[in-house]
Amino acid sequence: MKFAFLKSRKKILLGLVLGTTVSLDGCRVINKNRIYTDERWQTVQQSSTTSSRAVSDKTTSLLTADERVAQYFDQQLGELRKQVKVSPVTRVNTKLIHIRFDTDSYFIGNSDIPSEFGKMNMASLSRVLLSYPHTAVIMESYTDANGTDAYNDRLSFKRVAQVANWLVLSGVAPNRLKALWYGKRNPVASNDIVDGQRMNRRVEVFIMPHKSLFDKISTEMRVAGTN
């Protein structure tokens, strides 16, 4: 599969070029700690400790809206952990899943060319996202501090573009995606040591509810209420 940007992919390219200002329909990112979803539901805080264990003890018709969202994410989390290999898949809270891609494994050398392992995991991620179409995805790309700012910004852009382009070519709707690139900014470890540089070279993926999930749940609850 070639990863050249195609004319038919103008929509995702627009999102990539305008990355810091284009928001997903129904899901506006403020920062990693505060995410606003549909206004009919509460603001989700990353520090949330709400447990979803009680969901399995109820029949679907008796679940609240928040419990239905949690159930949807429980199922998606299980599939992600089965199919996405090596990369950590973390449940941040009931409405937010985080995946960390180590770019040393996902790309060949100091480039934006996907490795065979990267292709395998991106294909796995695509399959899960297609099976759970009511989630939105935000991808953030980072480099280490080696090289100029311009070089690192360009490299992080090209890498997150490869991930986004793979998802779109696999059938994931562009309006579910948002791609951001930060170059060497926002390191998670020291760039003075080799291990720290390796940790900073990463693509982070955040999966959260799309507006369509709340529409779906509203319809289900309305139908359940009439039966």
C-alpha positions in Angstrom: 0.0 0.0 0.0 1.4 3.4 -0.9 1.1 6.2 1.5 1.2 9.2 -0.9 -1.5 11.7 -0.2 -4.3 11.3 -2.7 -6.5 14.0 -4.1 -9.5 12.1 -2.7 -8.1 12.6 0.8 -8.3 16.4 0.8 -10.5 16.4 3.8 -8.0 14.7 6.0 -5.2 16.8 4.6 -7.1 19.9 5.5 -7.4 18.6 9.1 -3.6 17.9 9.2 -2.6 21.3 7.8 -5.0 23.2 10.2 -4.3 20.7 13.0 -4.3 23.1 15.9 -7.6 24.8 15.0 -9.7 22.1 13.4 -12.0 20.3 15.9 -13.9 17.1 15.5 -17.7 17.4 15.3 -18.9 17.0 18.9 -15.5 16.6 20.5 -13.3 19.7 21.1 -10.0 19.2 22.8 -8.9 21.7 25.4 -5.9 19.7 26.7 -5.1 16.2 27.8 -6.7 16.8 31.2 -10.0 18.3 30.1 -12.2 17.0 27.3 -15.7 18.3 26.5 -18.1 15.9 24.9 -21.7 16.4 23.9 -23.3 19.1 26.1 -26.1 16.7 27.1 -23.5 14.9 29.2 -21.2 16.1 31.9 -17.6 17.3 31.4 -15.2 14.4 31.7 -12.2 15.0 33.9 -9.1 12.8 33.5 -9.0 12.3 37.3 -12.4 10.6 37.1 -12.6 7.4 39.2 -16.0 6.3 38.1 -16.1 2.5 37.9 -17.8 0.7 35.0 -17.9 -2.7 36.8 -21.5 -2.3 37.8 -22.5 -2.0 34.2 -22.3 -5.7 33.6 -24.7 -6.4 36.5 -27.5 -4.6 34.7 -29.5 -5.4 31.6 -28.9 -3.0 28.8 -32.4 -1.5 29.0 -31.8 -0.3 32.6 -28.4 1.3 31.9 -28.0 5.1 32.3 -26.4 7.1 29.5 -23.1 7.2 31.2 -23.2 3.5 31.9 -23.9 2.8 28.2 -20.9 4.9 27.2 -18.7 3.1 29.7 -20.0 -0.3 28.4 -19.1 0.8 24.8 -15.6 1.7 25.9 -15.2 -1.4 27.9 -15.8 -3.5 24.8 -13.6 -1.3 22.6 -10.8 -1.4 25.2 -10.9 -5.2 25.2 -10.6 -5.4 21.5 -7.7 -2.9 21.4 -5.8 -4.9 24.0 -6.2 -8.1 22.0 -5.2 -6.6 18.6 -2.7 -3.8 19.2 0.5 -5.5 20.1 3.3 -4.2 22.5 2.0 -0.6 22.5 0.5 0.2 25.9 -3.3 0.6 25.8 -4.5 2.5 28.9 -8.0 3.3 30.2 -7.6 6.8 31.5 -11.3 7.0 32.6 -14.6 5.7 31.5 -14.6 7.8 28.3 -11.0 8.1 27.4 -8.5 5.5 26.0 -4.8 6.2 25.5 -2.4 4.3 23.2 1.3 5.1 23.0 3.2 4.2 19.8 6.9 4.0 20.1 8.1 5.5 16.8 11.4 3.5 16.9 9.2 0.4 16.4 6.6 1.9 14.1 8.9 3.7 11.6 12.1 2.7 9.8 15.1 4.6 11.3 14.8 8.3 11.4 12.1 8.5 8.8 8.3 8.5 8.4 8.3 5.2 6.5 6.3 2.6 8.5 8.0 -0.6 9.6 6.3 -4.0 9.1 5.4 -3.9 12.8 4.0 -0.4 12.5 1.9 -1.5 9.5 0.6 -4.5 11.4 -0.5 -2.4 14.4 -2.0 0.4 12.4 -4.0 -2.2 10.5 -5.2 -3.6 13.9 -6.1 -0.2 15.2 -8.0 0.5 12.0 -10.0 -2.7 12.4 -11.0 -1.9 15.9 -12.0 1.7 15.0 -14.1 0.4 12.1 -15.8 -2.0 14.5 -16.6 0.9 16.9 -17.6 3.8 14.6 -18.9 6.1 17.4 -15.5 7.2 18.8 -13.3 10.1 17.8 -9.5 9.8 17.6 -6.8 12.4 18.3 -3.2 11.7 17.3 -0.3 13.6 18.6 3.3 13.2 17.2 6.5 14.1 19.0 10.3 13.8 18.3 13.4 14.0 20.5 15.5 17.2 20.6 18.1 16.1 18.0 18.1 18.3 14.9 16.7 21.7 14.2 13.2 22.8 15.2 12.1 22.9 11.6 13.4 19.4 10.9 11.6 17.9 14.0 8.4 19.7 13.2 8.4 18.4 9.7 9.3 14.8 10.8 6.5 14.8 13.5 4.0 16.1 10.9 5.0 13.4 8.4 4.7 10.7 10.9 1.3 11.6 12.3 0.2 12.1 8.7 1.2 8.6 7.9 -0.9 7.2 10.8 -3.9 9.4 9.8 -3.6 8.5 6.1 -3.4 4.8 6.9 -6.6 5.1 9.0 -8.5 7.0 6.3 -7.3 4.6 3.5 -8.5 1.7 5.7 -12.0 3.3 5.8 -12.1 5.3 9.0 -14.2 8.5 8.4 -12.0 11.6 8.3 -14.4 13.5 10.5 -13.5 11.2 13.4 -9.9 12.2 13.2 -7.7 15.0 14.4 -3.9 15.1 13.9 -1.5 17.3 15.8 2.3 17.5 15.6 4.6 19.1 18.1 8.2 18.3 17.1 10.5 18.2 20.1 8.0 20.1 22.4 6.4 18.5 25.4 9.0 15.8 26.2 8.1 13.1 28.7 11.8 12.4 29.6 15.2 14.0 29.5 16.7 14.5 26.0 20.2 14.3 27.6 20.2 10.5 27.7 19.5 7.9 25.0 16.6 6.3 26.8 15.0 9.6 27.4 15.3 10.5 23.7 13.7 7.1 22.8 10.7 7.8 25.1 10.2 11.2 23.6 9.9 9.8 20.0 6.3 8.8 20.1 2.8 9.1 18.6 0.1 9.2 21.2 -3.5 8.2 20.3 -6.5 9.3 22.3 -9.9 7.6 21.7 -13.0 9.3 23.1 -16.8 9.6 22.4 -17.9 11.1 19.1 -21.1 13.0 18.9 -22.7 10.1 17.1 -22.3 7.9 20.2 -24.5 10.2 22.2 -27.0 10.3 19.3 -27.0 6.5 19.2 -27.5 6.2 23.0 -30.3 8.7 23.0 -32.1 6.7 20.4 -31.6 3.5 22.2 -32.9 4.9 25.5 -35.9 6.5 23.7 -36.8 3.2 22.1 -36.3 1.3 25.4 -38.6 3.8 27.1 -41.5 3.0 24.7 -41.3 -0.7 25.2 
